[in-house]
Amino acid sequence: MTAVTTSPITISPIATDIFAINAPCDPGVDVRALLVTGQDCSVLVDTLLRPSDLDGVRAIVKSHGKPLYIVNSHADWDHWWGNGAFPTAPVVAHRLTKERQLREGRRHLTSKQRTDNSFADVVLRPATITFDGFLQFDLGGVHLELSALPGHVHDQIVAYVPEYRLFFAADAAEDPIPLVAEGPVAPWARALHEWARKARTVVPAHGAIAGPELLERNAAYLEGLLNEPRRAIPDLVGAPAFYRRAHRRNLKQAAAELEGSAGTTLQA
């Protein structure tokens, strides 16, 4: 199957029966979901901004003719507001993700609807199945493994297809730089180094599909926030303004984390 474009949404095959779905998000920034289809069922990891973003995915799922599960990688709005595209599909997420969905979802959506009528028909569908730590799907001929990887936010999970060594990073890794909303930074960087030794294809939610070098680059960036905060960041040259602003926020978050660690050490 070649790439299918339903303006402005693009659906592209990246392995046998695995598809990347891209949609515009912030200016100069897209967001990506992942559809993995097996012999027995399919899993859609993340659902973009709104149900209409998934019109093309609905056609694929219908032609596949097997049950669908939705996975939400975390509770940031651009990863789960499209859940309503499949109103009967079970929605799987980390326990903390469901807590955030219930706590933040309605308020954020109401705010968005005041300024953008393209969200008028969004119906929030929080997770119906939750887990902590690790969960594996056997889709029939292919597996999908979900693992917690906090750092961007505390509820962040990632997905791995071992048969293809394909790693869906969601927001745990981005091109050009990851966003540090909550941390902790140091364990996050170590986890990315570990995944880089395991993965062959890395699919971030934001930025170009790459190899394990993206994880190593993101890990080095995170380590630099803690160890060399004043260094130049070549990856930001020519990057969208969104990421230049994000870098400034990342520096503040990392500094706060270092101050907290120092305080804990002194108290001990």
DRENMARZA-281662 format. One record per residue: z, y, x of N, C-alpha, C in turn; chain. Coordinates in pm, 1 decimal. Atoms other than C-alpha are relative to their C-alpha. Example, Ala and Ser with C-alpha at 12.3 -4.5 7.8 and 13.67 -1.06 7.14 Angstrom:
BEGIN
R  n.z  n.y  n.x  ca.z  ca.y  ca.x  c.z  c.y  c.x  kette
R  0.0  -119.0  89.0  780.0  -450.0  1230.0  0.0  120.0  90.0  A
R  -6.0  -119.0  -82.0  714.0  -106.0  1367.0  73.0  109.0  -77.0  A
This chain:
BEGIN
R  n.z  n.y  n.x  ca.z  ca.y  ca.x  c.z  c.y  c.x  kette
R  0.0  -119.2  83.8  0.0  0.0  0.0  0.0  123.9  87.1  A
R  2.5  -126.1  -72.1  -89.5  343.9  130.8  94.9  97.6  -67.0  A
R  -90.8  -100.3  54.6  118.7  655.9  77.6  -52.4  51.9  -133.2  A
R  33.0  -52.7  131.8  124.5  778.0  -281.6  68.6  135.7  -14.9  A
R  -56.3  -132.6  17.3  174.1  1148.3  -351.4  -9.4  41.7  -145.3  A
R  -7.2  -59.6  132.4  287.0  1274.7  -689.2  65.8  135.1  21.1  A
R  -47.5  -129.1  -49.4  315.0  1639.7  -593.8  124.9  45.6  -73.1  A
R  -7.7  -2.6  -146.7  550.4  1726.8  -442.4  72.0  -121.6  58.2  A
R  -70.1  120.4  -44.1  695.2  1373.4  -411.6  -96.8  -92.1  72.9  A
R  82.8  93.4  -75.7  560.7  1129.4  -151.3  71.6  -134.5  12.1  A
R  -51.7  136.1  -15.0  612.9  750.8  -155.0  -82.8  -69.8  107.0  A
R  71.2  59.7  -113.2  526.8  575.8  172.1  60.4  -134.6  35.8  A
R  -53.1  128.8  -47.2  556.8  207.8  273.8  36.9  10.3  147.4  A
R  -39.2  -2.2  -141.1  749.3  169.7  599.0  22.7  -141.4  54.3  A
R  -3.5  141.5  -37.6  774.0  -212.8  605.2  -42.9  -76.2  -124.3  A
R  40.8  79.2  114.7  678.2  -500.3  378.5  99.3  18.2  -114.7  A
R  -81.3  -17.9  120.3  811.1  -408.4  32.4  119.1  94.1  20.0  A
R  -100.6  -104.5  -20.4  1019.4  -118.4  169.9  -71.3  134.3  -2.4  A
R  68.2  -126.9  21.9  931.3  235.2  66.6  94.6  116.8  24.3  A
R  -72.1  -125.5  -14.8  1044.4  582.5  167.4  -51.0  97.3  -105.0  A
R  36.6  -96.1  104.1  1048.2  846.2  -108.1  52.2  136.7  42.5  A
R  -36.5  -132.8  -47.4  1046.3  1210.9  1.7  -17.3  103.9  -109.9  A
R  6.7  -110.5  95.6  1118.0  1518.6  -208.8  47.0  127.7  68.2  A
R  -48.9  -127.1  -56.1  1159.0  1889.2  -123.2  144.3  24.3  -41.3  A
R  -139.9  -30.1  26.6  1519.5  2003.2  -99.2  23.1  148.4  26.9  A
R  -13.8  -140.0  -39.8  1621.9  2325.2  76.2  -128.9  48.1  66.3  A
R  121.0  -51.0  -66.0  1350.9  2556.4  222.4  -18.4  -59.8  138.8  A
R  29.6  61.5  -128.2  1188.4  2370.8  510.7  67.4  -134.2  21.8  A
R  -73.8  125.8  -14.5  1399.2  2059.1  445.9  -31.8  -91.7  -117.3  A
R  20.7  101.9  102.8  1309.0  1740.8  255.5  120.6  -93.1  -4.4  A
R  -100.5  105.1  9.4  1537.1  1462.9  136.9  -72.4  -131.3  -29.9  A
R  68.7  129.2  8.8  1451.7  1092.8  150.1  90.8  -105.5  -62.1  A
R  -65.1  118.8  54.4  1549.2  786.2  -52.3  -73.3  -122.8  53.2  A
R  58.4  124.9  -50.1  1475.9  421.0  30.6  2.2  -103.8  -110.7  A
R  10.4  108.9  96.5  1352.4  144.4  -200.6  -29.4  -129.2  75.3  A
R  17.9  131.6  -62.4  1392.0  -216.7  -81.8  -19.0  -101.4  -112.2  A
R  28.8  96.4  106.1  1231.9  -485.1  -298.9  2.9  -141.6  56.8  A
R  -6.4  140.2  -39.0  1312.0  -855.4  -271.9  -58.4  -89.6  -107.1  A
R  55.0  94.9  96.6  1209.0  -1168.5  -454.4  81.1  -5.3  -128.8  A
R  -88.1  12.7  115.7  1507.2  -1151.2  -690.6  41.6  133.1  -61.5  A
R  -39.2  -131.7  51.2  1596.4  -782.1  -721.2  -38.3  106.5  101.2  A
R  30.3  -113.6  -86.5  1546.8  -437.2  -572.8  122.8  89.7  9.1  A
R  -106.4  -98.9  -16.4  1781.7  -170.1  -439.0  -64.1  133.4  36.3  A
R  41.3  -136.2  -30.1  1715.7  202.8  -445.5  119.3  72.3  60.7  A
R  -109.2  -69.3  -68.7  1932.3  379.7  -188.1  -25.1  149.9  -10.9  A
R  5.9  -142.7  32.1  1982.5  736.8  -311.1  -110.5  29.9  -101.1  A
R  91.3  -27.7  111.7  1800.9  901.9  -599.6  -47.0  144.8  -4.0  A
R  57.7  -134.7  -13.1  1705.1  1249.9  -474.8  69.7  100.3  -91.3  A
R  -63.2  -114.3  65.2  1763.8  1566.6  -677.2  6.0  -10.1  -151.5  A
R  10.0  3.4  146.0  1660.3  1485.7  -1033.4  -77.9  -125.0  -40.6  A
R  70.3  121.9  42.0  1528.9  1190.1  -1238.4  -151.5  9.2  11.9  A
R  146.6  -12.2  -6.1  1173.3  1326.4  -1246.3  -54.2  -20.5  140.9  A
R  44.9  26.3  -137.0  1159.8  1294.7  -865.3  -35.9  -146.8  19.8  A
R  16.2  144.9  -17.4  1150.9  917.9  -920.9  -102.9  -60.0  -95.0  A
R  101.7  52.2  90.7  858.4  888.6  -1163.2  -85.1  -108.1  67.7  A
R  80.0  99.0  -72.2  652.6  705.4  -899.5  77.7  -125.7  31.2  A
R  -84.3  116.7  -27.2  943.5  476.3  -814.0  14.9  -84.9  -126.0  A
R  -9.7  75.4  125.6  978.5  381.5  -1180.5  -120.5  -92.3  -16.0  A
R  120.5  81.9  11.4  618.8  254.8  -1170.4  7.1  -121.0  91.8  A
R  -12.3  111.6  -94.6  689.6  41.5  -862.6  100.5  -102.3  -51.8  A
R  -104.5  89.0  50.2  1009.8  -101.5  -1011.6  -50.6  -78.3  -120.9  A
R  54.0  68.6  118.3  831.4  -181.1  -1339.0  -98.4  -108.6  40.9  A
R  98.2  99.8  -42.8  547.1  -360.2  -1160.4  66.6  -115.5  73.8  A
R  -72.7  104.3  -71.1  796.5  -553.0  -948.6  64.8  -97.4  -97.9  A
R  -50.5  84.9  107.8  958.7  -682.5  -1267.3  131.6  -68.6  27.5  A
R  -129.1  60.3  -33.8  1299.0  -759.5  -1112.8  111.3  102.5  -22.3  A
R  -111.2  -93.3  20.7  1644.8  -609.9  -1170.5  12.8  100.0  115.1  A
R  -19.1  -105.4  -97.8  1724.4  -283.9  -990.8  147.2  37.2  9.7  A
R  -130.1  -60.1  -27.8  2048.2  -170.0  -830.2  -23.4  134.5  68.1  A
R  0.2  -128.9  -68.7  2109.4  189.6  -724.7  119.0  3.9  94.9  A
R  -109.0  -26.1  -93.7  2316.0  273.5  -416.6  0.7  149.7  28.8  A
R  -15.9  -139.5  -40.7  2447.9  624.3  -355.8  68.9  2.9  135.7  A
R  -54.9  -1.3  -135.7  2505.7  687.8  15.8  122.2  88.9  12.9  A
R  -117.1  -87.1  7.4  2754.3  966.2  -60.9  -21.3  93.1  -118.9  A
R  2.3  -77.1  124.5  2825.2  1226.0  -327.5  -57.9  140.2  12.8  A
R  72.4  -127.2  -4.8  2625.2  1524.3  -200.9  -108.4  -2.5  -107.0  A
R  82.0  -6.3  121.3  2414.9  1638.3  -495.5  -142.0  -50.5  17.4  A
R  140.0  36.8  -19.9  2070.6  1574.2  -341.2  -19.9  -148.7  25.7  A
R  8.1  144.9  -21.7  2149.7  1203.5  -307.8  29.4  -82.3  -125.8  A
R  -35.8  83.5  115.6  2258.8  1103.4  -659.0  -31.3  62.1  -135.3  A
R  28.6  -60.0  129.9  2154.0  1348.5  -927.5  -118.7  -64.4  -70.7  A
R  110.1  70.9  63.6  1845.0  1133.0  -992.4  38.6  -134.3  -58.6  A
R  -42.7  131.2  51.1  2055.1  831.1  -1098.1  -45.8  -25.6  -143.2  A
R  37.9  15.3  139.6  1961.4  896.4  -1460.9  -141.7  -48.2  -22.6  A
R  135.9  53.9  14.0  1602.6  788.9  -1391.6  2.9  -145.8  -42.7  A
R  -15.3  141.6  35.2  1730.5  432.9  -1438.2  133.1  -15.2  -73.3  A
R  -126.9  -13.3  72.7  1993.5  463.0  -1712.8  79.5  -127.7  -16.1  A
R  -74.3  125.3  15.1  2086.3  93.2  -1723.7  28.0  -68.7  133.4  A
R  -19.2  64.4  -130.4  2083.5  13.3  -1351.1  143.8  18.9  48.1  A
R  -132.2  -17.1  -60.8  2423.2  -55.5  -1190.7  -9.4  96.0  118.9  A
R  -3.6  -97.6  -109.5  2518.6  222.7  -946.6  114.9  -37.4  92.5  A
R  -96.3  45.5  -99.7  2696.5  109.1  -629.2  27.5  113.4  98.4  A
R  -35.9  -104.3  -96.1  2885.4  347.4  -401.0  137.1  -28.9  57.9  A
R  -134.2  6.4  -55.9  3188.8  381.4  -180.6  100.1  54.4  -102.2  A
R  -104.4  -45.9  92.8  3512.7  431.1  -370.5  18.3  152.0  6.6  A
R  -17.6  -144.6  -14.7  3544.0  784.2  -228.7  -116.8  77.6  -59.6  A
R  116.3  -65.8  60.1  3193.5  866.1  -348.0  19.6  16.2  -150.1  A
R  -23.0  -12.8  143.5  3280.6  790.7  -708.2  106.7  105.3  -29.3  A
R  -103.1  -101.8  20.3  3594.1  1002.0  -675.8  -59.9  139.8  9.7  A
R  64.8  -131.6  -13.9  3383.0  1295.2  -552.6  -95.2  27.4  -116.7  A
R  92.6  -19.4  111.2  3120.7  1240.1  -822.1  73.0  47.2  -125.1  A
R  -76.1  -36.3  118.6  3383.9  1261.6  -1092.6  68.1  136.4  16.2  A
R  -73.7  -124.4  -24.8  3566.2  1552.7  -931.0  -92.9  121.9  11.1  A
R  85.3  -113.8  -34.2  3271.1  1769.6  -821.3  -129.0  9.1  -80.2  A
R  135.2  7.1  53.3  2960.7  1658.6  -1006.9  -30.1  100.1  -109.7  A
R  27.4  -86.4  114.5  2983.2  1847.9  -1336.3  1.6  147.1  40.2  A
R  -9.3  -140.8  -41.1  3091.2  2174.2  -1173.8  -123.2  42.0  80.9  A
R  116.4  -34.0  -81.9  2809.7  2165.6  -916.8  -127.6  4.9  -83.7  A
R  120.4  1.4  82.7  2546.0  2072.8  -1173.9  -5.0  122.2  -90.6  A
R  -2.4  -117.5  87.3  2654.1  2348.4  -1413.6  -38.6  125.0  76.5  A
R  34.4  -115.0  -83.1  2630.5  2600.2  -1131.6  -149.8  2.5  31.8  A
R  142.6  8.9  -33.3  2282.7  2476.9  -1034.8  -86.1  31.4  -121.8  A
R  79.4  -21.2  121.4  2157.6  2481.9  -1393.3  -5.2  147.2  -40.2  A
R  0.4  -142.6  34.1  2250.2  2849.8  -1427.9  -114.4  74.6  67.7  A
R  101.0  -71.9  -77.3  1989.7  2947.0  -1166.3  -132.2  -74.5  13.5  A
R  121.0  79.7  -20.5  1730.3  2666.0  -1176.2  -19.1  -93.0  -120.0  A
R  17.3  80.1  122.1  1598.2  2525.0  -1504.3  -64.6  -134.9  25.1  A
R  54.3  132.7  -28.7  1436.4  2229.0  -1326.5  108.7  -107.0  -3.5  A
R  -111.3  95.1  7.5  1782.9  2069.9  -1342.4  54.5  -12.1  -141.8  A
R  -51.3  -2.9  137.8  1819.4  2120.5  -1718.7  17.5  -139.6  -58.5  A
R  -4.4  133.7  59.4  1755.3  1753.0  -1798.3  79.2  -101.2  82.8  A
R  -78.1  92.7  -82.2  1977.4  1604.5  -1526.1  123.3  -46.7  -77.5  A
R  -119.2  61.5  59.9  2236.6  1365.4  -1671.6  70.8  -76.5  111.6  A
R  -71.8  61.5  -110.6  2502.0  1265.1  -1420.7  42.0  -142.8  -33.3  A
R  -43.0  139.2  13.6  2559.3  891.1  -1374.3  79.8  -38.7  124.0  A
R  -80.6  39.9  -116.4  2851.4  825.9  -1137.6  -7.2  -150.5  23.4  A
R  0.7  141.6  -37.5  2897.4  492.9  -963.9  69.8  -85.6  -105.1  A
R  -60.8  97.8  91.9  2973.5  191.1  -1182.5  63.4  -116.2  76.7  A
R  -56.3  103.9  -86.3  3057.7  -44.5  -891.3  39.2  68.0  131.3  A
R  -41.6  -63.3  -124.6  3262.4  66.7  -590.0  49.0  -104.9  99.7  A
R  -47.3  88.0  -105.8  3360.9  -86.5  -257.3  59.1  84.3  111.5  A
R  -52.3  -62.2  -121.7  3540.6  -5.2  67.1  -52.0  -78.7  119.0  A
R  31.7  67.6  -125.4  3408.1  -82.9  412.6  -138.9  -57.9  8.5  A
R  126.7  71.3  -20.7  3119.7  -332.6  382.1  -38.6  -74.0  -127.6  A
R  53.2  74.5  114.0  2896.9  -484.0  113.5  -140.7  -45.4  34.1  A
R  133.4  52.7  -28.2  2588.6  -706.3  140.4  -70.1  -41.5  -129.0  A
R  86.9  46.1  107.9  2303.2  -759.4  -106.3  -94.1  -107.1  54.5  A
R  106.0  97.6  -25.3  2087.4  -1072.6  -99.6  -105.7  23.7  -107.2  A
R  102.7  -37.3  96.8  1767.2  -948.3  -264.1  -101.6  -111.5  -22.9  A
R  99.2  107.6  4.3  1578.5  -1274.5  -214.1  -103.1  22.4  108.6  A
R  91.9  -14.5  -112.5  1402.8  -1303.9  120.2  30.4  117.6  90.2  A
R  -37.8  -116.2  -80.7  1560.3  -983.8  249.7  141.9  39.9  -40.9  A
R  -138.4  -39.9  24.9  1915.8  -851.8  280.3  16.1  150.8  23.7  A
R  -35.5  -139.9  -20.3  2067.1  -505.2  258.8  150.9  7.0  20.6  A
R  -140.9  -9.0  -35.2  2399.5  -434.4  428.7  46.0  145.3  -5.4  A
R  -56.4  -133.7  13.4  2611.3  -132.0  339.0  128.5  8.0  81.1  A
R  -117.9  -17.5  -84.6  2869.4  -0.2  585.8  47.1  144.5  -6.9  A
R  -55.4  -134.6  -5.3  3102.2  297.8  585.3  -24.6  60.2  138.2  A
R  15.5  -72.4  -126.1  3023.3  559.3  850.9  39.2  146.7  -24.5  A
R  -44.0  -136.5  27.7  3235.9  868.6  787.0  -29.3  93.9  116.2  A
R  28.2  -101.1  -101.6  3162.3  1190.4  972.8  -66.0  119.8  -64.1  A
R  61.7  -107.2  78.6  2912.8  1397.5  780.0  93.6  36.8  -113.9  A
R  -107.1  -10.5  99.3  3153.4  1345.3  489.2  80.6  -128.5  7.6  A
R  -87.5  117.0  -9.1  3439.6  1101.3  447.5  -56.2  -120.6  -74.9  A
R  48.6  111.2  82.1  3252.9  893.7  186.7  -137.3  -51.8  42.3  A
R  134.6  38.6  -44.1  2930.6  847.3  387.9  -11.1  -149.8  28.4  A
R  34.0  136.6  -37.8  2780.2  497.2  400.3  -143.3  -1.8  51.2  A
R  135.3  21.2  -50.5  2467.7  367.8  574.5  -46.9  -137.1  -45.3  A
R  58.0  126.6  45.3  2230.7  82.0  489.8  -84.7  -60.6  111.4  A
R  71.8  70.1  -106.6  2077.0  -180.0  720.1  -71.2  -121.1  -57.4  A
R  80.1  116.6  38.1  1797.6  -431.2  659.0  -17.7  -84.6  126.1  A
R  1.7  72.0  -127.5  1857.6  -693.4  931.3  -133.0  -66.3  31.6  A
R  128.5  67.8  -25.5  1523.8  -873.1  885.7  -100.1  92.6  69.3  A
R  91.4  -97.7  -60.2  1345.2  -554.1  995.3  70.1  90.0  102.2  A
R  -81.9  -87.3  -85.5  1627.3  -398.9  1202.6  -21.4  146.6  -41.0  A
R  25.0  -131.5  56.4  1579.6  -99.5  975.2  131.4  61.2  -46.5  A
R  -126.2  -68.0  23.4  1866.4  148.6  955.4  -25.5  125.8  -82.2  A
R  7.7  -120.5  82.4  1886.0  396.5  667.0  127.5  79.1  24.9  A
R  -116.3  -76.2  -44.9  2115.3  664.4  804.8  55.6  92.1  -106.9  A
R  -39.8  -103.5  96.3  2131.5  887.1  496.5  28.4  127.7  78.5  A
R  -31.6  -122.4  -73.7  2310.2  1197.8  633.0  85.3  -25.9  123.5  A
R  -74.2  31.6  -121.9  2487.0  1013.9  917.1  -79.6  35.1  124.5  A
R  85.6  -46.6  -109.5  2191.0  1110.5  1137.7  -113.1  80.5  -61.0  A
R  106.5  -86.4  50.0  1935.2  1386.6  1093.2  -85.8  47.6  116.1  A
R  88.7  -63.2  -95.6  1643.5  1542.3  1272.5  -18.0  145.9  -44.2  A
R  -34.0  9.5  -142.5  1705.7  1777.6  1447.5  146.6  -27.8  31.5  A
R  -142.3  19.4  -28.4  2087.8  1770.1  1420.3  70.7  -45.2  -127.1  A
R  -78.6  37.1  117.8  2347.1  1614.8  1189.5  88.3  116.5  -44.7  A
R  -86.8  -103.0  56.0  2571.8  1824.9  966.8  142.9  -52.4  -8.8  A
R  -140.1  40.1  -1.8  2946.6  1805.6  1021.5  71.9  72.6  -113.2  A
R  -71.4  -60.5  112.1  3100.6  1873.1  683.0  148.6  -30.7  5.3  A
R  -141.1  40.2  2.2  3425.2  1679.7  729.7  46.9  -68.6  127.6  A
R  -44.4  73.3  -117.0  3429.0  1462.9  1045.5  70.9  -129.6  -39.7  A
R  -23.3  -38.5  -139.4  3587.2  1305.3  1240.8  -123.4  -21.3  88.0  A
R  122.3  -3.4  -79.2  3327.0  1373.7  1508.5  -5.7  -112.0  103.4  A
R  5.5  95.7  -111.1  3421.9  1146.1  1800.1  -28.1  -143.3  -46.1  A
R  33.4  135.2  45.5  3428.8  812.6  1608.1  -139.4  -9.5  -58.2  A
R  136.6  -4.3  52.9  3106.8  913.7  1432.9  -99.9  -18.0  113.3  A
R  91.9  11.4  -113.7  2932.3  959.6  1768.8  0.8  -141.7  56.9  A
R  -7.9  136.7  -52.7  3059.0  621.9  1891.6  -73.5  -97.8  -90.8  A
R  68.3  88.9  94.0  2930.8  452.4  1575.4  -151.5  12.8  12.0  A
R  144.7  -18.1  -15.1  2584.4  604.7  1622.4  -50.7  -69.2  126.3  A
R  39.1  73.3  -121.3  2570.4  467.5  1978.5  -8.2  -150.4  -30.2  A
R  0.5  143.0  33.0  2656.7  122.8  1840.8  -121.1  -37.0  -85.6  A
R  115.5  27.4  84.6  2389.5  140.7  1570.6  -130.6  11.8  78.9  A
R  121.6  -16.3  -81.1  2133.3  255.0  1828.4  -32.3  -127.5  77.0  A
R  23.7  126.7  -70.1  2179.2  -75.3  2011.0  -49.7  -108.8  -94.1  A
R  32.3  102.0  99.0  2113.0  -264.9  1689.5  -131.7  27.3  -72.9  A
R  113.6  -37.0  85.1  1840.7  -74.6  1502.1  -128.8  17.1  80.0  A
R  132.1  -25.1  -58.5  1469.3  -59.2  1572.8  -68.2  117.4  -69.3  A
R  54.8  -110.7  77.8  1363.1  178.4  1294.7  114.5  74.5  -65.4  A
R  -107.1  -83.3  54.8  1584.6  468.7  1188.7  -59.9  93.0  -104.3  A
R  50.3  -78.6  112.1  1526.2  632.0  850.4  110.3  97.2  -43.2  A
R  -99.1  -97.4  45.0  1726.8  952.4  802.8  -36.4  53.7  -138.1  A
R  30.1  -64.6  127.4  1758.4  1124.7  466.9  -70.4  132.7  20.0  A
R  62.5  -128.7  -30.1  1645.6  1447.2  634.0  -61.3  -8.1  139.2  A
R  66.5  5.1  -128.7  1386.4  1458.4  912.5  -90.5  -120.7  12.2  A
R  102.3  102.0  -19.9  1122.5  1230.7  1056.0  60.0  -138.1  24.4  A
R  -35.9  138.5  -31.1  1149.6  851.3  1061.3  -23.4  -22.4  149.1  A
R  4.6  10.6  -145.2  1216.1  751.0  1421.5  52.0  -136.3  44.0  A
R  -62.1  119.1  -56.1  1359.5  486.9  1649.9  144.2  28.9  35.6  A
R  -141.8  -17.3  -33.1  1709.5  443.8  1793.3  29.1  125.1  82.6  A
R  -22.6  -122.1  -77.6  1656.2  748.9  2014.0  55.5  113.1  -85.3  A
R  -56.1  -103.6  87.5  1735.8  966.4  1711.1  151.3  -14.0  -8.7  A
R  -143.8  22.2  6.6  2080.4  807.3  1687.4  67.6  41.3  130.4  A
R  -55.8  -38.9  -129.3  2141.4  855.0  2059.8  2.4  152.1  14.3  A
R  7.4  -146.8  -9.1  2031.0  1218.4  2036.9  106.0  65.4  -87.7  A
R  -102.9  -53.5  89.0  2256.8  1284.1  1739.9  139.2  -24.4  56.8  A
R  -130.4  30.6  -59.6  2548.4  1112.1  1914.4  29.6  94.7  115.4  A
R  -19.0  -92.9  -112.2  2497.4  1324.6  2225.4  30.0  140.7  -51.0  A
R  -26.5  -131.4  58.8  2487.7  1636.7  2009.4  144.8  8.2  -48.1  A
R  -136.7  -0.3  51.0  2815.3  1543.0  1839.7  101.1  2.9  114.0  A
R  -89.3  -1.7  -116.4  2980.6  1470.1  2173.1  1.8  137.5  65.4  A
R  7.2  -133.7  -57.9  2858.3  1806.8  2298.7  78.8  103.0  -78.9  A
R  -80.1  -92.5  80.8  3024.0  1985.2  2006.7  145.1  0.3  45.6  A
R  -138.7  11.5  -42.7  3355.2  1858.1  2137.9  19.4  35.4  146.9  A
R  -19.2  -10.6  -144.7  3296.3  1868.2  2512.6  -69.9  119.1  64.3  A
R  76.6  -112.4  -56.4  3036.8  2142.6  2576.9  -52.0  89.6  -111.4  A
R  44.1  -74.0  119.0  3029.2  2369.6  2270.4  -91.2  118.8  28.4  A
R  82.2  -117.4  -31.0  2855.4  2657.8  2452.2  -137.6  -35.1  55.1  A
R  127.8  39.0  -59.7  2560.4  2455.2  2578.0  -116.7  34.1  -92.5  A
R  121.9  -24.2  78.7  2203.1  2526.1  2466.2  -39.1  -128.6  -72.7  A
R  43.0  115.0  81.1  2057.2  2298.9  2196.5  -152.7  4.0  -10.6  A
R  147.4  -4.4  4.6  1686.0  2235.6  2269.7  -57.3  -42.2  -134.0  A
R  53.2  49.9  126.9  1642.7  2052.0  1938.1  -7.9  109.6  -105.9  A
R  0.7  -107.2  100.1  1706.8  2379.6  1753.4  -112.0  100.5  21.5  A
R  112.5  -89.9  -24.4  1411.4  2559.0  1910.8  -109.3  -27.3  -102.7  A
R  101.9  16.6  103.9  1166.9  2615.4  1624.8  48.7  -71.7  -124.2  A
R  -53.3  69.9  116.9  1397.3  2439.1  1376.9  15.3  97.1  -117.2  A
R  -23.3  -86.8  116.1  1434.4  2571.6  1020.2  133.4  73.6  11.2  A
R  -122.3  -79.8  -3.3  1695.9  2843.2  974.4  119.1  -78.6  -53.8  A
R  -106.4  83.9  56.7  1895.7  2589.6  770.4  79.2  -68.5  109.5  A
R  -68.3  73.6  -104.7  1975.4  2393.3  1087.2  65.2  91.9  102.1  A
R  -67.2  -94.5  -89.3  2054.1  2697.5  1300.2  132.6  45.4  -60.7  A
R  -126.0  -33.3  67.8  2312.5  2798.5  1040.2  96.0  -119.4  4.3  A
R  -83.2  120.8  -1.8  2434.8  2437.9  1027.9  68.8  -17.8  134.7  A
R  -59.9  13.4  -133.0  2492.8  2437.3  1403.9  122.2  89.7  13.8  A
R  -115.1  -89.7  -7.7  2723.1  2738.0  1375.0  117.9  -55.7  -79.9  A
R  -107.4  61.5  78.1  2919.6  2562.9  1101.1  55.5  -123.7  70.7  A
R  -44.2  118.9  -72.7  2930.4  2243.4  1308.2  97.2  36.5  112.2  A
R  -87.5  -44.0  -108.6  3085.0  2432.8  1599.8  139.4  32.9  -52.6  A
R  -130.0  -34.7  58.6  3359.8  2568.0  1375.2  76.9  -125.1  -42.8  A
R  -65.8  122.5  46.1  3430.2  2224.7  1227.2  53.1  -80.9  118.5  A
R  -43.3  74.1  -118.6  3446.2  2060.6  1570.5  118.6  68.2  66.7  A
R  -112.4  -73.5  -59.3  3675.7  2335.8  1702.2  127.1  -23.5  -79.9  A
R  -116.7  25.5  84.3  3907.7  2286.9  1405.9  52.7  -140.6  22.1  A
R  -42.2  137.9  -24.7  3910.7  1912.1  1472.5  73.7  -10.3  132.7  A
R  -67.0  1.2  -130.2  4000.4  1970.0  1837.9  138.6  63.7  -9.1  A
R  -129.2  -66.0  15.8  4279.0  2209.7  1740.2  99.0  -91.3  -72.2  A
R  -86.3  92.7  71.8  4414.7  1954.5  1494.3  47.4  -112.8  89.1  A
R  -37.6  107.6  -91.7  4410.1  1682.2  1760.7  102.5  48.5  100.4  A
R  -95.0  -54.8  -97.6  4588.0  1909.1  2006.3  137.7  16.7  -64.0  A
R  -124.9  -17.1  69.9  4852.1  1988.1  1745.3  72.8  -131.6  -19.5  A
R  -59.4  132.6  18.3  4908.0  1620.1  1673.7  60.4  -51.2  130.5  A
R  -48.3  45.4  -130.1  4944.4  1548.3  2046.3  129.9  70.5  36.9  A
R  -119.6  -76.3  -32.8  5199.2  1826.5  2091.8  120.1  -47.0  -80.9  A
R  -107.6  45.7  87.4  5404.3  1707.5  1794.5  51.2  -137.2  42.9  A
R  -40.3  132.6  -44.5  5400.4  1353.0  1926.3  86.8  7.6  125.2  A
